[in-house]
């Protein structure tokens, strides 16, 4: 490696730590140098020195990136926590600018995007005082170190400004010169707790809710469509059940309930549909799996790609259920070791997952299942088929990666091919460093990463799919949760794939269907064709207008064919929903 090359690559390493959009270029450069070393165009001593020196720079760059990420996450975590509170909170700097605000504060209508002007709440009534800037009040409050209440001329909300010492005591960031608080209790949870504790009827709850909003029994009764006398009767029953004596006691009891401090949490579709489940294996490990579809449907086990972000059962179960019910399919997605909430264990072969899968389908009561996989999930799908021939009825592979195939010009392919087919094989130590770096970059800025991929992709279909904003956002969110316990599981499975499969695909007699896009620059279509030739009972279909990510829209008809249904390609497709 020449000095100029070494300096350029080192510079790129640090640039990529600050700008994740440069990662593809970095990976390409690294792969190029590893290939040069492997081809013998670099003497052994020089190779060891240059690559080890580069590793040191890379470790340092990752440390820098991680520090930046931790700072970003600290502020994101703070915003997430504050967002659950019904009390409005804004963190203000010395210039009077609100740099963190929660939803409850924004709901007050205070114009936080411009100069904020407040009046002291204790100003004499009728006084001709003018509102003063928040900058002044921050300075004044910190000078006397005493909290102060304010109002605006635009609303009845009362704001409390806490000085810096209080912000520090509460654990807010050092740049918070003051904390602006607006009381806006969420009475819905307080009322729900009261109704549950004292068995209030739905009509009694409706009256109390209206009373909280209107502050007057006559207006509250009218609001829910009953007479004033009926309202008095319902209120009397509420007093008898709760032991309270007056409307003031009732309102105060609800407002003081601890739950009223928190915003009402929406129940997610995942919770409503119970998509996520856990299964305890015989060795005590937990295996998480996702399941959706009619209970009497044909079982199809899906092995998603290694990134695990293409089939979003968690985010959009309603949309997926529509197609699964149409075809009568029960879709099961096991999470491999170290992925989501599945406990990690080091595997020495992709075949090691077969006992876990067998335990899961035994527990679910299936004699046989079909398998389906996308991209790099094809290795573990075929490995389990090899190990469990009597339990697997059929296999469908979309855009499979076949490690035995080596592309003539790897430089024209995507970074994932560079990583798995070159770096992971010839420089596994660097690969172990790159995967966490890459994962973190996608999590931090999924839409930007997708945009960069689209600019390099030769597939118009891939560009249309990955340009949808939902894909970038949900890919980041899913990948973050998928790797919340670490990236070790993803790294190990990648390395097992890169090493080459340790089972003979020619021994797999199960029916296999392979679908590949001609413009696939992640797992080339020629690899899928080569795999089909090795499999004794395989059919290969190549779509001339598709790329690698065709399964994002094609999964409905694919899952139907995996289940054994005789449906034509594109019989039914999936439309990506807006967030």
C-alpha positions as CSV (number, residue, x, y, z in Angstrom):
1,X,0.0,0.0,0.0
2,X,1.6,3.3,-1.0
3,X,1.9,6.1,1.4
4,X,-0.7,8.2,-0.6
5,X,-3.1,5.3,-0.5
6,X,-2.6,4.7,3.2
7,X,-3.2,8.4,4.0
8,X,-6.3,8.6,1.7
9,X,-7.8,5.5,3.4
10,X,-7.0,6.7,6.9
11,X,-8.6,10.0,6.1
12,X,-11.7,8.2,4.7
13,X,-11.9,6.1,7.9
14,X,-12.2,9.3,10.0
15,X,-14.5,11.0,7.6
16,X,-16.9,8.0,7.6
17,X,-17.0,8.1,11.4
18,X,-18.5,11.6,11.1
19,X,-20.6,11.1,7.9
20,X,-22.2,7.6,7.5
21,X,-23.0,8.3,3.9
22,X,-19.3,7.7,3.1
23,X,-19.4,4.1,4.5
24,X,-19.9,2.5,1.0
25,X,-16.8,4.3,-0.3
26,X,-14.8,3.2,2.8
27,X,-15.9,-0.4,2.4
28,X,-15.0,-0.4,-1.3
29,X,-11.6,1.0,-0.5
30,X,-10.9,-1.5,2.3
31,X,-12.1,-4.4,0.0
32,X,-9.8,-3.2,-2.7
33,X,-6.8,-3.2,-0.5
34,X,-7.6,-6.6,1.0
35,X,-7.9,-7.9,-2.6
36,X,-4.5,-6.4,-3.5
37,X,-3.0,-8.1,-0.5
38,X,-4.7,-11.4,-1.4
39,X,-3.5,-11.3,-5.0
40,X,0.1,-11.0,-3.8
41,X,0.7,-7.5,-5.0
42,X,1.9,-6.5,-1.6
43,X,4.8,-8.1,0.3
44,X,3.9,-9.9,3.5
45,X,5.7,-7.5,5.9
46,X,4.3,-4.4,4.3
47,X,0.8,-6.0,4.3
48,X,0.9,-6.8,8.0
49,X,2.2,-3.3,8.9
50,X,-0.3,-1.3,6.8
51,X,-3.4,-3.4,7.7
52,X,-2.6,-3.4,11.4
53,X,-1.9,0.3,11.3
54,X,-5.2,0.9,9.6
55,X,-7.0,-1.3,12.2
56,X,-5.7,1.0,14.9
57,X,-7.1,4.1,13.0
58,X,-10.4,2.3,12.5
59,X,-10.7,1.4,16.2
60,X,-10.0,5.1,17.1
61,X,-12.6,6.3,14.5
62,X,-15.2,4.0,15.9
63,X,-14.6,5.3,19.4
64,X,-15.1,8.9,18.1
65,X,-18.3,7.8,16.3
66,X,-19.6,6.0,19.4
67,X,-19.0,9.1,21.6
68,X,-21.0,11.2,19.2
69,X,-23.7,8.6,19.0
70,X,-23.9,8.4,22.8
71,X,-24.3,12.2,23.0
72,X,-27.1,12.1,20.4
73,X,-28.8,9.2,22.1
74,X,-28.6,10.9,25.4
75,X,-30.7,13.8,24.1
76,X,-33.0,11.4,22.2
77,X,-33.6,9.4,25.3
78,X,-34.3,12.6,27.2
79,X,-36.9,13.7,24.7
80,X,-38.5,10.2,24.7
81,X,-38.8,10.3,28.5
82,X,-40.2,13.8,28.6
83,X,-42.6,12.9,25.8
84,X,-44.4,10.5,28.1
85,X,-45.3,13.3,30.6
86,X,-48.5,15.3,30.5
87,X,-46.8,18.2,32.2
88,X,-45.3,20.5,29.6
89,X,-41.5,20.8,29.8
90,X,-39.0,22.9,27.8
91,X,-35.3,23.0,28.4
92,X,-34.0,26.6,27.7
93,X,-30.5,27.8,27.1
94,X,-28.9,31.1,28.2
95,X,-30.2,32.8,25.1
96,X,-33.8,31.9,25.9
97,X,-34.0,29.3,23.1
98,X,-35.9,26.1,23.9
99,X,-33.6,23.3,22.7
100,X,-35.7,20.4,24.0
101,X,-39.5,20.5,24.3
102,X,-42.0,17.7,24.9
103,X,-45.3,17.3,23.2
104,X,-47.3,18.5,26.2
105,X,-45.5,21.8,26.1
106,X,-46.0,22.2,22.3
107,X,-49.7,21.5,22.9
108,X,-50.0,24.6,25.1
109,X,-49.6,26.7,22.0
110,X,-46.6,28.7,23.2
111,X,-44.7,29.9,20.2
112,X,-41.4,28.1,21.0
113,X,-39.9,28.6,17.5
114,X,-39.6,32.4,18.0
115,X,-39.0,34.9,20.8
116,X,-40.9,33.9,23.9
117,X,-42.4,36.8,26.0
118,X,-43.9,36.2,29.4
119,X,-45.7,38.2,32.1
120,X,-45.1,37.6,35.8
121,X,-48.1,35.7,37.2
122,X,-48.1,37.8,40.3
123,X,-48.2,41.1,38.5
124,X,-50.9,43.4,40.0
125,X,-54.2,43.1,38.2
126,X,-54.7,45.9,35.7
127,X,-51.0,46.8,35.7
128,X,-49.8,48.1,32.4
129,X,-46.7,45.9,32.4
130,X,-45.4,44.6,29.0
131,X,-44.3,40.9,28.5
132,X,-40.6,40.5,28.7
133,X,-38.3,38.2,26.8
134,X,-37.6,34.7,28.1
135,X,-33.9,35.6,27.9
136,X,-34.4,38.3,30.5
137,X,-36.5,36.0,32.8
138,X,-33.9,33.2,32.6
139,X,-31.2,35.6,33.7
140,X,-33.3,37.1,36.5
141,X,-34.4,33.7,37.8
142,X,-30.9,32.4,37.9
143,X,-29.7,35.6,39.6
144,X,-32.1,35.2,42.5
145,X,-32.1,31.4,42.2
146,X,-35.8,31.3,42.9
147,X,-38.5,29.7,40.6
148,X,-41.0,32.2,39.2
149,X,-44.5,31.8,37.7
150,X,-45.5,33.5,34.4
151,X,-48.5,33.8,32.1
152,X,-49.1,35.0,28.6
153,X,-51.7,37.2,27.2
154,X,-52.7,34.6,24.7
155,X,-53.8,31.8,27.1
156,X,-54.7,30.9,30.6
157,X,-51.8,28.4,31.1
158,X,-49.5,29.2,34.0
159,X,-45.8,28.6,33.4
160,X,-43.1,27.9,36.0
161,X,-39.5,28.8,35.3
162,X,-37.0,26.8,37.3
163,X,-33.4,28.2,37.6
164,X,-30.2,26.4,36.6
165,X,-29.5,24.9,40.0
166,X,-32.9,23.1,39.8
167,X,-32.2,21.9,36.3
168,X,-28.9,20.4,37.5
169,X,-30.5,18.8,40.5
170,X,-33.1,17.2,38.3
171,X,-30.4,15.7,36.1
172,X,-30.9,17.8,32.9
173,X,-28.0,18.6,30.5
174,X,-25.5,21.3,31.6
175,X,-26.6,23.6,28.8
176,X,-30.0,23.9,30.3
177,X,-29.9,27.3,31.8
178,X,-33.5,26.9,33.0
179,X,-36.5,24.6,32.8
180,X,-39.9,26.0,31.7
181,X,-42.8,23.9,33.0
182,X,-46.5,24.2,32.0
183,X,-49.0,22.2,34.1
184,X,-51.3,20.2,31.8
185,X,-52.3,17.0,33.6
186,X,-53.6,14.1,31.6
187,X,-56.8,13.4,33.5
188,X,-57.8,10.4,31.3
189,X,-55.6,8.0,33.3
190,X,-56.6,9.5,36.6
191,X,-60.3,9.1,35.8
192,X,-59.6,5.5,34.5
193,X,-58.0,4.6,37.8
194,X,-60.9,6.1,39.8
195,X,-63.5,4.3,37.7
196,X,-61.7,1.0,38.1
197,X,-61.2,1.3,41.8
198,X,-64.9,2.2,42.5
199,X,-66.7,0.4,39.7
200,X,-68.1,3.5,38.0
201,X,-70.5,2.8,35.1
202,X,-69.8,4.1,31.6
203,X,-72.4,6.8,32.0
204,X,-71.0,7.9,35.3
205,X,-67.5,8.1,33.8
206,X,-68.9,10.1,30.9
207,X,-70.4,12.6,33.3
208,X,-67.2,13.0,35.3
209,X,-65.1,13.4,32.2
210,X,-67.5,16.1,31.0
211,X,-67.4,17.8,34.4
212,X,-63.6,17.9,34.3
213,X,-63.8,19.6,30.9
214,X,-66.7,22.0,31.5
215,X,-66.3,22.7,35.2
216,X,-70.1,23.0,35.6
217,X,-72.7,20.2,36.2
218,X,-75.4,21.8,34.0
219,X,-73.0,22.2,31.0
220,X,-71.5,18.7,31.6
221,X,-75.0,17.1,31.6
222,X,-75.9,18.9,28.4
223,X,-72.6,17.8,26.8
224,X,-73.4,14.1,27.2
225,X,-77.1,14.5,26.2
226,X,-78.9,14.1,29.6
227,X,-81.0,16.5,31.7
228,X,-79.6,18.5,34.6
229,X,-81.6,16.3,37.0
230,X,-80.2,13.1,35.6
231,X,-76.8,14.6,35.9
232,X,-77.4,15.3,39.6
233,X,-78.5,11.7,40.0
234,X,-75.4,10.3,38.3
235,X,-73.1,12.6,40.3
236,X,-74.8,11.5,43.6
237,X,-74.0,7.9,42.7
238,X,-70.4,8.8,42.0
239,X,-70.1,10.5,45.4
240,X,-71.7,7.4,47.1
241,X,-69.3,5.0,45.4
242,X,-66.1,7.0,45.9
243,X,-66.9,8.5,49.4
244,X,-66.2,12.0,48.0
245,X,-68.3,15.0,49.1
246,X,-68.0,17.6,46.4
247,X,-67.1,18.4,42.8
248,X,-63.9,20.0,43.9
249,X,-62.9,16.9,45.8
250,X,-63.7,14.8,42.8
251,X,-61.6,16.9,40.4
252,X,-58.7,17.2,42.8
253,X,-58.7,13.4,43.4
254,X,-58.4,12.7,39.7
255,X,-55.8,15.4,39.1
256,X,-53.6,14.2,42.0
257,X,-53.6,10.6,40.8
258,X,-50.0,9.8,39.9
259,X,-51.0,8.4,36.5
260,X,-52.3,11.9,35.5
261,X,-48.7,12.9,35.2
262,X,-48.3,10.7,32.2
263,X,-49.7,11.0,28.7
264,X,-52.1,8.3,27.8
265,X,-50.1,5.5,26.1
266,X,-51.5,4.2,22.9
267,X,-51.7,0.4,22.7
268,X,-49.5,-0.7,19.7
269,X,-50.7,-3.1,17.0
270,X,-48.0,-5.5,18.2
271,X,-49.6,-5.7,21.6
272,X,-53.1,-5.8,20.2
273,X,-52.3,-8.6,17.8
274,X,-49.8,-10.4,20.1
275,X,-47.3,-10.8,17.3
276,X,-44.2,-11.2,19.5
277,X,-43.9,-14.3,21.6
278,X,-41.2,-16.2,23.5
279,X,-40.4,-19.9,23.6
280,X,-38.1,-21.4,26.2
281,X,-35.7,-24.0,24.7
282,X,-34.6,-27.2,26.5
283,X,-31.2,-25.6,27.5
284,X,-33.0,-22.7,29.2
285,X,-32.4,-20.1,26.4
286,X,-35.2,-17.9,25.3
287,X,-36.2,-17.9,21.6
288,X,-38.3,-15.0,20.4
289,X,-40.6,-15.5,17.4
290,X,-43.2,-13.4,15.6
291,X,-46.4,-15.1,14.5
292,X,-49.4,-13.8,12.5
293,X,-52.2,-15.2,10.4
294,X,-55.2,-17.5,10.9
295,X,-54.5,-20.2,13.5
296,X,-55.7,-22.9,11.0
297,X,-53.6,-21.5,8.2
298,X,-50.8,-23.3,6.5
299,X,-47.6,-22.8,8.5
300,X,-44.7,-21.0,6.7
301,X,-41.5,-20.2,8.6
302,X,-39.8,-17.1,7.4
303,X,-36.0,-16.5,7.7
304,X,-35.6,-12.8,7.0
305,X,-32.3,-11.2,5.8
306,X,-29.5,-10.7,8.3
307,X,-30.5,-7.1,8.7
308,X,-34.0,-8.3,9.6
309,X,-35.7,-5.2,8.4
310,X,-37.7,-6.2,5.3
311,X,-40.8,-7.9,6.7
312,X,-42.4,-5.6,9.3
313,X,-44.9,-7.7,11.2
314,X,-44.3,-5.6,14.3
315,X,-45.0,-2.3,12.7
316,X,-47.9,-3.1,10.4
317,X,-49.6,-6.4,11.5
318,X,-53.0,-5.2,10.2
319,X,-51.7,-4.8,6.7
320,X,-49.9,-8.1,6.8
321,X,-52.8,-10.0,8.3
322,X,-55.0,-8.9,5.4
323,X,-52.9,-10.9,2.9
324,X,-52.3,-13.8,5.2
325,X,-56.0,-14.3,5.8
326,X,-56.6,-14.0,2.1
327,X,-54.3,-16.9,1.4
328,X,-54.9,-18.8,4.6
329,X,-51.3,-18.8,5.8
330,X,-49.9,-18.7,9.3
331,X,-46.5,-16.9,9.1
332,X,-43.9,-17.6,11.8
333,X,-40.6,-15.7,12.0
334,X,-38.0,-17.2,14.5
335,X,-35.4,-14.8,15.7
336,X,-31.9,-16.3,15.4
337,X,-29.5,-16.3,18.4
338,X,-28.7,-12.8,19.6
339,X,-31.4,-11.2,17.5
340,X,-34.2,-9.2,19.1
341,X,-35.0,-11.0,22.4
342,X,-33.5,-14.4,21.5
343,X,-30.6,-15.3,23.8
344,X,-27.2,-15.4,22.1
345,X,-25.2,-18.5,21.7
346,X,-22.2,-19.0,19.5
347,X,-22.9,-21.2,16.5
348,X,-20.2,-23.2,14.7
349,X,-22.4,-23.9,11.8
350,X,-25.6,-22.6,10.3
351,X,-27.0,-26.1,10.9
352,X,-26.8,-25.4,14.6
353,X,-30.2,-23.6,14.5
354,X,-32.1,-26.7,13.3
355,X,-32.8,-28.0,16.9
356,X,-34.1,-24.6,17.9
357,X,-36.5,-24.6,14.9
358,X,-37.5,-28.2,15.6
359,X,-38.3,-27.3,19.2
360,X,-40.4,-24.3,18.1
361,X,-42.5,-26.2,15.5
362,X,-43.0,-29.0,18.0
363,X,-44.3,-26.6,20.5
364,X,-46.6,-25.0,17.9
365,X,-47.9,-28.5,17.1
366,X,-46.8,-28.8,13.4
367,X,-45.7,-32.0,11.8
368,X,-44.4,-30.2,8.7
369,X,-43.8,-26.6,7.8
370,X,-42.7,-24.7,4.7
371,X,-39.7,-22.4,4.7
372,X,-39.2,-19.0,3.0
373,X,-36.2,-16.8,3.1
374,X,-34.8,-13.5,1.7
375,X,-31.3,-12.6,0.8
376,X,-28.6,-13.9,3.3
377,X,-31.3,-15.8,5.2
378,X,-31.1,-18.4,2.5
379,X,-28.1,-20.1,4.1
380,X,-29.8,-20.8,7.4
381,X,-33.1,-21.8,5.6
382,X,-31.3,-24.4,3.5
383,X,-29.1,-25.6,6.5
384,X,-32.2,-26.3,8.6
385,X,-33.9,-28.0,5.6
386,X,-30.7,-30.2,5.2
387,X,-31.0,-31.2,8.9
388,X,-34.8,-31.6,9.1
389,X,-35.8,-33.1,5.7
390,X,-38.9,-34.8,7.2
391,X,-40.2,-31.6,8.8
392,X,-39.8,-29.2,5.8
393,X,-42.4,-29.6,3.1
394,X,-41.2,-26.9,0.7
395,X,-38.7,-24.0,0.5
396,X,-39.0,-20.7,-1.3
397,X,-35.9,-18.4,-1.7
398,X,-36.0,-14.8,-2.8
399,X,-32.8,-13.2,-3.9
400,X,-30.7,-15.9,-2.2
401,X,-27.0,-15.3,-1.5
402,X,-24.9,-18.3,-2.5
403,X,-21.3,-18.1,-1.1
404,X,-19.9,-20.6,-3.6
405,X,-20.6,-18.1,-6.4
406,X,-17.9,-15.5,-7.0
407,X,-18.8,-12.5,-9.1
408,X,-16.4,-11.6,-11.9
409,X,-16.4,-7.9,-11.1
410,X,-17.2,-7.5,-7.4
411,X,-16.5,-3.8,-7.6
412,X,-19.8,-3.2,-9.4
413,X,-21.8,-4.8,-6.6
414,X,-23.2,-3.4,-3.4
415,X,-21.3,-3.0,-0.1
416,X,-23.0,-6.0,1.4
417,X,-21.4,-8.2,-1.2
418,X,-18.0,-6.6,-0.5
419,X,-18.5,-7.2,3.2
420,X,-19.6,-10.8,3.0
421,X,-17.9,-12.1,-0.1
422,X,-14.5,-10.4,0.3
423,X,-13.8,-8.8,3.7
424,X,-15.5,-11.4,5.9
425,X,-13.5,-14.2,4.2
426,X,-10.1,-12.5,4.0
427,X,-10.2,-10.1,6.9
428,X,-12.7,-11.2,9.5
429,X,-11.1,-9.0,12.2
430,X,-11.9,-5.9,10.2
431,X,-15.4,-7.3,9.4
432,X,-16.1,-7.6,13.1
433,X,-15.3,-3.9,13.5
434,X,-17.3,-2.8,10.4
435,X,-20.6,-4.5,11.1
436,X,-21.3,-2.6,14.4
437,X,-20.2,0.6,12.7
438,X,-22.5,0.0,9.7
439,X,-25.5,-1.0,11.9
440,X,-25.0,2.1,14.0
441,X,-24.9,4.3,10.9
442,X,-28.1,2.9,9.5
443,X,-29.9,3.2,12.8
444,X,-28.7,6.9,13.1
445,X,-29.8,7.8,9.6
446,X,-31.7,5.2,7.8
447,X,-33.3,7.5,5.2
448,X,-30.0,8.9,4.2
449,X,-28.5,5.5,3.9
450,X,-31.4,4.4,1.7
451,X,-30.9,7.5,-0.5
452,X,-27.2,6.6,-1.0
453,X,-28.1,3.0,-1.9
454,X,-30.7,4.2,-4.4
455,X,-28.1,6.4,-6.1
456,X,-25.9,3.3,-6.7
457,X,-28.6,0.8,-7.5
458,X,-29.1,-0.3,-11.2
459,X,-32.7,-1.5,-10.3
460,X,-35.6,1.0,-10.9
461,X,-37.8,-1.4,-8.8
462,X,-35.4,-1.3,-5.8
463,X,-35.1,2.5,-6.1
464,X,-38.9,2.8,-6.0
465,X,-39.2,0.5,-3.0
466,X,-36.4,2.0,-0.9
467,X,-37.2,5.6,-1.7
468,X,-40.5,5.2,0.2
469,X,-39.9,7.2,3.5
470,X,-41.5,4.4,5.6
471,X,-38.8,2.0,4.6
472,X,-35.9,4.2,5.7
473,X,-37.6,5.1,9.0
474,X,-38.8,1.6,9.9
475,X,-35.6,-0.1,8.8
476,X,-33.7,2.1,11.3
477,X,-36.2,1.4,14.1
478,X,-36.3,-2.3,13.5
479,X,-32.6,-2.6,13.2
480,X,-32.2,-0.7,16.5
481,X,-34.4,-3.1,18.3
482,X,-33.0,-6.2,16.5
483,X,-29.5,-5.3,17.8
484,X,-30.5,-3.8,21.2
485,X,-28.7,-6.7,22.9
486,X,-25.7,-6.4,20.7
487,X,-24.6,-7.2,17.2
488,X,-22.8,-10.4,18.0
489,X,-25.5,-12.7,16.6
490,X,-25.5,-10.8,13.3
491,X,-21.7,-10.8,13.1
492,X,-21.4,-14.6,13.8
493,X,-24.1,-15.5,11.2
494,X,-22.5,-13.3,8.6
495,X,-19.1,-15.0,9.2
496,X,-20.7,-18.4,9.0
497,X,-22.2,-17.5,5.6
498,X,-19.0,-16.0,4.3
499,X,-17.0,-19.1,5.4
500,X,-19.0,-21.2,3.0
501,X,-21.8,-23.6,3.8
502,X,-20.7,-26.8,5.6
503,X,-23.5,-28.9,4.2
504,X,-24.0,-30.3,0.7
505,X,-27.0,-28.6,-1.0
506,X,-27.0,-31.5,-3.5
507,X,-28.3,-33.7,-0.6
508,X,-31.4,-31.6,-0.2
509,X,-34.3,-33.3,-2.0
510,X,-37.0,-30.9,-0.8
511,X,-38.8,-28.9,-3.4
512,X,-37.2,-25.5,-3.7
513,X,-38.4,-22.4,-5.7
514,X,-35.9,-19.6,-6.4
515,X,-36.9,-16.1,-7.5
516,X,-34.2,-13.6,-8.5
517,X,-34.1,-10.1,-10.0
518,X,-31.7,-9.5,-12.9
519,X,-30.6,-6.2,-11.4
520,X,-29.7,-7.6,-8.0
521,X,-26.4,-6.0,-7.0
522,X,-26.3,-7.5,-3.5
523,X,-26.7,-11.2,-4.2
524,X,-26.2,-11.5,-8.0
525,X,-28.8,-13.5,-10.0
526,X,-26.0,-15.7,-11.4
527,X,-25.5,-17.0,-7.9
528,X,-29.1,-17.9,-7.6
529,X,-28.9,-19.8,-10.9
530,X,-25.8,-21.6,-9.7
531,X,-27.6,-22.6,-6.5
532,X,-30.6,-23.9,-8.5
533,X,-28.3,-26.1,-10.6
534,X,-26.8,-27.7,-7.4
535,X,-30.2,-28.4,-5.8
536,X,-31.8,-31.7,-7.1
537,X,-35.4,-30.4,-7.0
538,X,-35.2,-26.7,-7.7
539,X,-36.9,-24.3,-10.1
540,X,-35.3,-20.9,-10.9
541,X,-37.2,-17.9,-12.1
542,X,-35.5,-14.7,-13.1
543,X,-37.4,-11.4,-13.3
544,X,-35.7,-9.1,-15.8
545,X,-37.1,-5.9,-14.3
546,X,-36.4,-6.6,-10.6
547,X,-33.6,-6.1,-8.1
548,X,-32.6,-7.4,-4.7
549,X,-35.5,-6.1,-2.7
550,X,-38.4,-7.4,-4.7
551,X,-39.7,-9.3,-1.7
552,X,-40.8,-6.1,0.1
553,X,-43.7,-5.8,-2.3
554,X,-43.9,-9.5,-3.6
555,X,-44.0,-11.3,-0.3
556,X,-47.8,-12.0,-0.4
557,X,-47.7,-14.2,-3.5
558,X,-44.3,-15.6,-2.4
559,X,-45.6,-16.7,1.0
560,X,-48.6,-18.3,-0.8
561,X,-46.4,-20.3,-3.1
562,X,-44.2,-21.3,-0.2
563,X,-47.3,-22.6,1.5
564,X,-48.0,-24.8,-1.5
565,X,-50.7,-22.7,-3.2
566,X,-50.7,-22.6,-7.0
567,X,-50.8,-18.8,-7.4
568,X,-49.2,-16.8,-10.2
569,X,-46.3,-14.4,-9.5
570,X,-47.8,-11.0,-8.6
571,X,-51.2,-12.5,-7.9
572,X,-51.2,-10.2,-4.9
573,X,-48.7,-7.6,-3.8
574,X,-48.0,-5.4,-0.8
575,X,-48.3,-1.6,-0.8
576,X,-45.9,0.1,1.7
577,X,-48.1,2.2,4.1
578,X,-47.3,5.7,5.1
579,X,-46.3,6.2,8.7
